[in-house]
Structures are given as structure tokens and as C-alpha cells.
Amino acid sequence: RLDRARTIVIIWPGWPIPPLESVKRLGFTLVREMINCACAVSKPILDAADARQGLPADHNVSAELVRAETEELQLYDHIFSPSAAVDDSLRAIGIPDSRILKSSFGWNPKRFASSTPESKPPGLLRFLFAGSIGVRKGVPELFEAWKAAALPNAELVLVGNIEPAFAERFRTTAPQGVRHIGFTPDIGGLYKSADAFVFPSHEEGAPQVVYEAGGCGAPVVTTEMGRARLIEDGANGLIVPAGDPSALAATLQRLAGDAALRARLGKAAAETAQAFQYQLVGEQRARTLIELIEARTPVRLDA
């Protein structure tokens, strides 16, 4: 009953193929949201990360999921992609640029408006990580880097739940100076007290914690996968190779020894993050969808 030329059907990941094919046969524009990289790209990355730690693969990206998702993604007229890493993963499975809608995720500054920096002893440097604590997010390499950096009067605070498969490794390998806090919805005070936010993830889409930490003024250290469309190396953060503890250790030492660099990167990250507020991201999404509809109908829509 809907006007097919003026209706877009937006699909969140996980829908089975038969109803998608039915919607497509009816002539509607079909748009899919990507959260992370295409499974065909993420699986070998995660397999290799687990293998480097001598652990069995503990992720849910199976060969069957790779096959099913790759087949599914060919059905869409357009796909929202939140980062350059996701763009590349879509190209790798044959999705042309003309079908990739470059977008982003974002953050909500109001959530942190009343947060005050968490107190810490005078002179203490606080490096902060937030997210699921396990292999995928690069925590083993972060531990190696922290130990190698040997920073005086510094702490590494990890906020988030420890993945069950990593729990024993966490207990036995967490170096001195590491403090763990379980998942907390009130993380603003930690963001604002951090001298740097460290997120050495192996595979991502566009992690919200990077927007939030940068928006709260923390200089961000992350990987190509973790940068989203926010972090530019040397401008508002620092990019390190995934899975490289030596490079990460050197970057931690560089930040620890350069207060001016920390201040410059943190200020720039906070300024850049203002463009990624969810209200603005949502308005951009709306404009993109309206343009898709207007391309199919001579009647202009009022934005």
C-alpha cells in the first residue's frame, strides 16, 4: 500500500534473506545499516588476534555467518557505513562505492554535561580504556605495552566487563599499575580525568567510546579500526598499528612525557567531536535519505 518510489526500507543487521528479497521485488529502496566491518574481513582479523595469544577463536563470526552476510549485503541498494574501515570491508566483498553511504555514529554531550573529573592524586597520569575487555579490543597488547612503557606515577584504568574467555589471562597478565572498574553507565568523570584514552582495537565499526572520550577532551590513542571518522593522526589523536605493543608503548611514553601534546590533541578532539553529536548525525542521515527518495521521484520533499 506504500508508494514504492517514496519509501525507503532500512534494515538493521540480522534479517533473513527471504523477506529482504520480497521487499526488493516490490520495488522499494532497501538500505542496510553496518555496525562493524563485513564479516568476511573481520573473521580473519579476529582469528589471527586469538591465535597470536594462543587462544581458541572466541568470537561469533563463523564461516557460515561470513557466507550468509556476504550474500545478504549484495541485496541492498545502499549501505550506511560508519567509518573508512567499514567502507574498505564493503569494497572487499564487491560492494561498489556508489552503494556505500558514508556516515558515522556519534555521541550525546548532554550525557556528560554534569560530569566532573574523577579525583586522582597530584601528578598521577591516568590512561583510560573503556569497552569489552578481551582480545578483540587489543587488551593483551595494551598490557604488553603498559609493562614495556614502565611509566612512573601512572595508572591504566580499564572500564568494562571482562570477556569470560579472557578472565584467567586477565588475572595472570595484568601488569602493575592496572586498575579495573566494571561496566558503568556513568563514565563521564573518568573521561574528563583521563590524560589519554587508549583503545588499541583490532576490529571495529566506529566505537562510541572514541567519540565520547574525544568529546570530553581526552587525547585519543587508537588504531585504524578505532579511529571512526573522528581521529586524524597527529591532529586530534594518535594512530598506532593494531597488534603492535612496541609501537603502542612508544606512543604511551611520548604522551606521558609531553603535556603540551596531550593538551593540544585533547582540545582538538573535543572541537572535532562537536560535529558528531547524534542530533547532527541524525540530521545528516535524514538529508541523505531524502536525497535518495528525490532521485527516484520528481516531487521534492520538504527537509
N, C-alpha and C positions, 0 to 999 in steps of 0.2 A: 504493500500500500504506500510505501515511501517513494519519493521522487529519487530515482536512482542517480540522476545527474547532479543532484544537490545533497546527496547523503554520503558521508564517509563512515565506514565501519572501522573502529580502532580496536585492535586485538592486543590483549596482554598475553605474554608468553604462557604456553601450556594448553592451548586449544588443540583438539584433534583435527586432523586434516579434512574429513568428510564435510563438516558444516562450513569450513572455510571455502571449500570448492563449491558448495551450494551458493554461498554468498557471492562468490566471484562469477558464477554462471548467471546470476540475476543481474549483473552489471553494476554493482556497487563498487566504489573505490575502497580498496582494502589496505589499511595501514597497520603496521605492527610496531610495537614498542620493544626495543632492545634494552636489557638491563646490563648484561655483561657481554663479553666477546662471543662470537659464534662458537658453538661447542667444538666444531672441527678444529678451531685454533686453540681453544682453552685446554682441551684434553691433553695434547702432548706437553703443553707447558706445565700442567699440574702433575702429570705422570713423572716428568723429569724432576720437578721440585721434590716430590716424595722420594724418588729414587736416590737423589743426592743425600737425603737424610737417612737412607737405609730403612725407610718405612714403606709398608704396602700402600698402594693407592687408596686414599681415604676420601676421595671426592665422589660426587654423584654423577659425573659426566662419563657415561658408559658409551661403548661403541654404538649401541642401539640408539641412544639419545642423539649422538652425532648424526647418524643416518636420518633419523626422523626429523630433527630440526633443520638439517640442510635441505631436505625435501620440502619441508614446510615453508622455509624462507623464500623459496622460488615463487611462491604463490602470490606474494604481496605486490601491490602496485608501488608502494613506498614503505620505507622502514625508517623510523626515528632512531638515530644513532647519537649517543650522548658524548662520544669522545673520538679523537683521531684513532685510538687503538681499536675501537669498535668499527670505525669506518674501514680500517685495513682488514679486519677479520671478515667483514662482509664482502669486500673485494676478493678476498682469498677463496671464497666459495662461489664466486661468479656473479655477485650482485653488482650491476653497473652503477657508476656514480649518479646517473640520472634518477635512480630509485632510492638513493640514500638521502634522507632529510637530516642534515647536520643540526643537532640540537644540543641540549645539555640537561643535566639535573641541576639542583640548586640548594638553597638553604633559606632559613627563615630567621632574620636578625631579631625579630621580636622575642624569639625563644630565649635569647641570651641578653636581652636588654637590661634585666635586673641582676644579672650575674656579676659577682665581684671576684677578683682574683683570689684563688685559694692561697692562704698564707704559706710561707716557706721560710726557713732560716736565712738570715742575711748572707749574701754571697753564694748561695746554693744555685747551681744551674739545673733547671728542670727540662728534661727531654721527655716528650709525651707521645705515646702511641695509643690509638683507640680503634677498636674493631675486634673481630673474632680472632682469638689468639691461637695460631696454628701455622702450618707450613705455607698455605696459600698466601697469607699476608706477609710472608718473609720474616717471621719471628725468629726462626733458627739463625738466619744470617744476621738479624739485629742483635741477638745475644753474642754471636761471634765478634761482631763489630764493636759492641759495647766493651767487651773484655779487652779487645786489642787497642781500643782508643785510650783506655786507662785514664779517664778524665778525673782530675782531682775535684773534690767538693761538687759532685754532680750526681743526680739521680735519674733513673729511667723509670717512668711511671707507665704501666700498661693498664688500660681500662678496657674491659670486655670479658666475655666468657671464654674460658679455655676449652678448646675442642677436645672431646674425650680421647681421641687417638693421640693427642699431643700432651695429655696431662702428665704422664710419667716423665716424658722428655723435659717438660717444663720444670718439674720438680728437681730433676737431676742436673740440668744445664743452665738454669737461670743464674747469671753471674752476680757478683756483689754489686750493690747499688740499685738493684731492680726492686720495684715495689708494684704489687698487683692490686688493682681495685676491680671488683666485679662490675658487670654491666650496670650503668647508672644513667637514667634519663636526664639528670641534672649535671651536665658535663661542662657547662659554660665557665665555671670558676677555674677548672683545670686548663681549658683552652687559654684563658686570659692570663694564667700564671705561667704558662709554658714559655721557656726561652727558645724552644724549637719543637715543631711537630714532626715526627718521623714515621713514615708509612712506606716501607720498602716492599710493597706487594708485588707478587708475580703476575697476578691476573685480576683485572677489574673491568668495570664499565666506566663509571665516573663516581668515585666514592664520595658520599655526602660528607664524611668526616673531613675531607680535604677542603671542601668549601667552607665548612664551619670553622675549622681551625684557622684557615687563612682569613676568614671574615672577622674572627676575633683577634686578629693581629699577630698570630704566631707565624714565624718563618717556617716554610714547609720544605721538608726533605722527602722526596718520593721518587718513584720510578716512572718510566714512560707510561706504564699502565695506570699509575695512580694520579697522574697529573690532571686528568679530565681535560677540559678546555680552559682551565684556570691558570695553571702554573707554567711560567716561562722561565727556563733555566737562567739563573743569574739576574733576572729582572725582579721576580717576586717569590722566588724559591730556588731550590737546587735539585737537579735531577741526577740520580745515580743509577748505574746498571742494576737490574734485578739479579739477585743471586750472587752478588759480589761483596762479601764482607769487608775486604780490604778497602775498596772504594768508599764504602759506607763509613768505615772507621775514620778514614782521612777527612771525610766531609764533616763528621761529628767534631773532630779535632779543630777543623777550620772554623766552624761556627762557635765552638767553645772559646776560641782564642780571639774572636773578633766581634766585640759588642756592637760596633758601628755597622757591620754587615748584618747582624741579626736585626738591628733596628730598621735598617733600610729595607730589607726583604719583608719584614713583618708589616711595615707601613704600606708597602706596595701591594702586598697580598690583601690587606684589608680594603684598600681602594679598589683593586680589581674585582674582589668578591661582591662589591655592591651591584655589579651588573648581573649577578647570578642569583639575585633574590627570586624566590619562587613566583612572586606576583609578576615580575618582569619576564621570567622564563615562560610562565603561562600565557602572557600576552603575546609573546613571540610565537608560541605554539599555535595560538588561535589565528594569528596572521598567516602562518604557513598553511594551515588547513583551509582557510578562506581562499587563499591563492589557488589551492588545488581544486576547490569547487568552481571558482571563477574560470579556471582553464577549461572546464567541461560545460559551462553554461554561459550564454550571452548576457544573462542578468547579473549585474554586480550586486554583491552583498554589502550591507552596511556593517563595517567592522565595529 
